[in-house]
Amino acid sequence: MTKIAIWCRHQGDNLIGIGTQIPWHVKSDFQRFRRITTGQTLVAGQKTYESFPGRTLPDRKIFVLTQEEGYEVSDPQNHRAVNDIRFFKDYEGDLYIAGGASVYRLFMTGGSKLLPDVVVDCVYHGKLNPDAKGEPVVITDCVNVLFEKYRQISSDYELDDVTTSVWIKKGEFVDQNVLKRIVQAIEKGME
Ligand SMILES: NC(=O)c1ccc[n+]([C@@H]2O[C@H](COP(=O)([O-])OP(=O)(O)OC[C@H]3O[C@@H](n4cnc5c(N)ncnc54)[C@H](OP(=O)(O)O)[C@@H]3O)[C@@H](O)[C@H]2O)c1
């Protein structure tokens, strides 16, 4: 099993959301996320899941982390509610950790068994949407773990106000096929 965290954070403050929304719209960033995750299995917190249009993402399986008893997913064939993070410890397939902050935090700061093998770090350096309303959602603690425990293995890919790079855990081997697929998905957007 390979665990991959993928996020887009705002440069400087590591903000990933305001209220329930991402306060920028960069089409190529959404497309990159779609290319990397299509056909894969995602882990999303309940808030993030409910922010997906129609509470779904086509062609992906989704584990929804929630504490709500009997939580009803929109597509029971492809989505499943999970109440306990321990479920993922022995999970055999690859997992793409798609946020939000509480879920990144669970994996990035929750102990070595959960630490993602790969992080796709997208950094947005444009302006925030001034109309966004709600509490800022910030992942500085996760970014600190990234800088401390990971090493960058790709170039910096610059596109439309977003710098993307791929990182792996220091001193560990990662499935080369997974890495190759991720890098190809990023580079496809650069063509
Ligand atoms: N920029 C990006 O790349 C990106 C990506 C994804 C999301 N986001 C943004 O992130 C924000 C949402 O982040 P968030 O942290 O507020 O919410 P979230 O992580 O999406 O979801 C929080 C939910 O997950 C549940 N949960 C968390 N850990 C759990 C566990 N161990 N077991 C069971 N349930 C668990 C929480 O339940 P309890 O509250 O009951 O504990 C809560 O209902 C939004 O603004 C969204 O747009 C940004």
The ligand as an SDF file (V2000), in Angstrom:
LIG
                    3D

 48 52  0  0  0  0  0  0  0  0999 V2000
   -6.8180   23.3100   -0.6400 N   0  0  0  0  0  0  0  0  0  0  0  0
   -6.9330   21.9860   -0.5630 C   0  0  0  0  0  0  0  0  0  0  0  0
   -6.1290   21.2310   -1.1050 O   0  0  0  0  0  0  0  0  0  0  0  0
   -8.0770   21.4010    0.2160 C   0  0  0  0  0  0  0  0  0  0  0  0
   -8.3640   20.0310    0.1360 C   0  0  0  0  0  0  0  0  0  0  0  0
   -9.4140   19.5320    0.8840 C   0  0  0  0  0  0  0  0  0  0  0  0
  -10.1590   20.3740    1.6790 C   0  0  0  0  0  0  0  0  0  0  0  0
   -9.8600   21.6730    1.7440 N   0  0  0  0  0  0  0  0  0  0  0  0
  -10.5930   22.6030    2.6060 C   0  0  0  0  0  0  0  0  0  0  0  0
  -10.4450   22.1610    3.9570 O   0  0  0  0  0  0  0  0  0  0  0  0
  -11.5720   22.6310    4.7050 C   0  0  0  0  0  0  0  0  0  0  0  0
  -12.1770   21.4650    5.4740 C   0  0  0  0  0  0  0  0  0  0  0  0
  -11.2270   20.9810    6.4090 O   0  0  0  0  0  0  0  0  0  0  0  0
  -11.7200   20.5800    7.8820 P   0  0  0  0  0  0  0  0  0  0  0  0
  -10.5330   20.1450    8.6450 O   0  0  0  0  0  0  0  0  0  0  0  0
  -12.5440   21.6840    8.4200 O   0  0  0  0  0  0  0  0  0  0  0  0
  -12.7350   19.4010    7.6110 O   0  0  0  0  0  0  0  0  0  0  0  0
  -12.5290   17.9120    6.9960 P   0  0  0  0  0  0  0  0  0  0  0  0
  -11.2340   17.3610    7.4270 O   0  0  0  0  0  0  0  0  0  0  0  0
  -12.8520   17.9250    5.5450 O   0  0  0  0  0  0  0  0  0  0  0  0
  -13.7330   17.1310    7.6820 O   0  0  0  0  0  0  0  0  0  0  0  0
  -13.8860   17.1380    9.0530 C   0  0  0  0  0  0  0  0  0  0  0  0
  -14.8170   15.9800    9.3830 C   0  0  0  0  0  0  0  0  0  0  0  0
  -14.0880   14.7650    9.4080 O   0  0  0  0  0  0  0  0  0  0  0  0
  -14.3850   14.0890   10.6050 C   0  0  0  0  0  0  0  0  0  0  0  0
  -13.1990   13.4130   11.1250 N   0  0  0  0  0  0  0  0  0  0  0  0
  -11.9570   13.9150   11.1790 C   0  0  0  0  0  0  0  0  0  0  0  0
  -11.1300   13.0150   11.7380 N   0  0  0  0  0  0  0  0  0  0  0  0
  -11.8740   11.9450   12.0600 C   0  0  0  0  0  0  0  0  0  0  0  0
  -11.5880   10.6930   12.6750 C   0  0  0  0  0  0  0  0  0  0  0  0
  -10.3510   10.3750   13.0890 N   0  0  0  0  0  0  0  0  0  0  0  0
  -12.5770    9.8310   12.8440 N   0  0  0  0  0  0  0  0  0  0  0  0
  -13.8090   10.1480   12.4510 C   0  0  0  0  0  0  0  0  0  0  0  0
  -14.1560   11.3150   11.8730 N   0  0  0  0  0  0  0  0  0  0  0  0
  -13.1930   12.2040   11.6790 C   0  0  0  0  0  0  0  0  0  0  0  0
  -14.7770   15.1770   11.5880 C   0  0  0  0  0  0  0  0  0  0  0  0
  -15.6430   14.6880   12.5560 O   0  0  0  0  0  0  0  0  0  0  0  0
  -15.7400   15.4640   13.9980 P   0  0  0  0  0  0  0  0  0  0  0  0
  -15.8560   16.9160   13.7110 O   0  0  0  0  0  0  0  0  0  0  0  0
  -16.9650   14.9100   14.5770 O   0  0  0  0  0  0  0  0  0  0  0  0
  -14.4710   15.1130   14.6940 O   0  0  0  0  0  0  0  0  0  0  0  0
  -15.4890   16.1750   10.6960 C   0  0  0  0  0  0  0  0  0  0  0  0
  -16.8470   15.8100   10.5460 O   0  0  0  0  0  0  0  0  0  0  0  0
  -12.5310   23.2520    3.7080 C   0  0  0  0  0  0  0  0  0  0  0  0
  -12.3200   24.6400    3.6700 O   0  0  0  0  0  0  0  0  0  0  0  0
  -12.0850   22.6370    2.3950 C   0  0  0  0  0  0  0  0  0  0  0  0
  -12.4330   23.4370    1.2790 O   0  0  0  0  0  0  0  0  0  0  0  0
   -8.8350   22.2120    1.0180 C   0  0  0  0  0  0  0  0  0  0  0  0
  1  2  1  0
  2  3  2  0
  2  4  1  0
  4  5  1  0
  4 48  2  0
  5  6  2  0
  6  7  1  0
  7  8  2  0
  8  9  1  0
  8 48  1  0
  9 10  1  0
  9 46  1  0
 10 11  1  0
 11 12  1  0
 11 44  1  0
 12 13  1  0
 13 14  1  0
 14 15  2  0
 14 16  1  0
 14 17  1  0
 17 18  1  0
 18 19  2  0
 18 20  1  0
 18 21  1  0
 21 22  1  0
 22 23  1  0
 23 24  1  0
 23 42  1  0
 24 25  1  0
 25 26  1  0
 25 36  1  0
 26 27  1  0
 26 35  1  0
 27 28  2  0
 28 29  1  0
 29 30  1  0
 29 35  2  0
 30 31  1  0
 30 32  2  0
 32 33  1  0
 33 34  2  0
 34 35  1  0
 36 37  1  0
 36 42  1  0
 37 38  1  0
 38 39  2  0
 38 40  1  0
 38 41  1  0
 42 43  1  0
 44 45  1  0
 44 46  1  0
 46 47  1  0
M  CHG  2   8   1  16  -1
M  END
$$$$
